[in-house]
Amino acid sequence: MKIETEYIKLDSFLKAENIVASGGEAKIIIAEGEVRVNGEVETRRGRKLRPGDRVEAGGETLVVE
């Protein structure tokens, strides 16, 4: 996904990529440790993602552009 700003928050990124249907669902999968950022489990839904970051969730690996 290409972003037009300096960063995008993790929960917003998951919604934009249709990994989750809602912010509530994003909160749950992040809290349960089902999301990795750059290979590390991430439990902060407000984590700022910047171009080049890799997000693994829902069986997919996505790169922020």
N, C-alpha and C positions, 0 to 999 in steps of 0.2 A: 504494500500500500504506500502510495506517495502522499506525504503530508506537506502542507503549505506553511506550517508554522515551525517554530524552533523544536517543539516536542509535542507528543500526544500522550495522554495518560493511558495506562495499561487497560483499565476497564473500558474506556472509550474506544481504544483500538480493537479490543475483542468484539465490541458491538459493531463497529464499522466493517469488520471483516466477516460478520455473520457467524462467528464462532459461538456466540451466545445471543439469545433473543432480547435480553434486558440487562440493565445494570445490576439488578438483584441476582440474576443468574451468574453474571461475571463475578460478583462479590463472593458467591458460594464457591465456584471452582478455584478462584484465587486463594481463598481462605483454606481450602482443602489441599492446597499444594499441588494442584493439577496443571499449573502453568509454570513454564520455565522461560527465563529471559537470559539470553547468552549462555545457555547451558546450566544455569543455576535456578533452583526453585525460588519463585518470587511470591511473597504473600502480601505485598503492599499494592492495593488496587490503584493507588495514585502514583505509582512508579512512573517517572517520566521516561518515555521512549524517544530516542533520537535516531536520525537516519543511520543505518548500519546495524541497529539492534535486531537480534533474531528472537522471535517469540514462538515457543512450542506450546500448542494447546489443541485439544480435540483431535489429536492424531495428525495435526498439520504443523509445518514449520513455515513461518511467515517472516519476511524481512521488511523492516521499516525503511522507506526510501525518502 
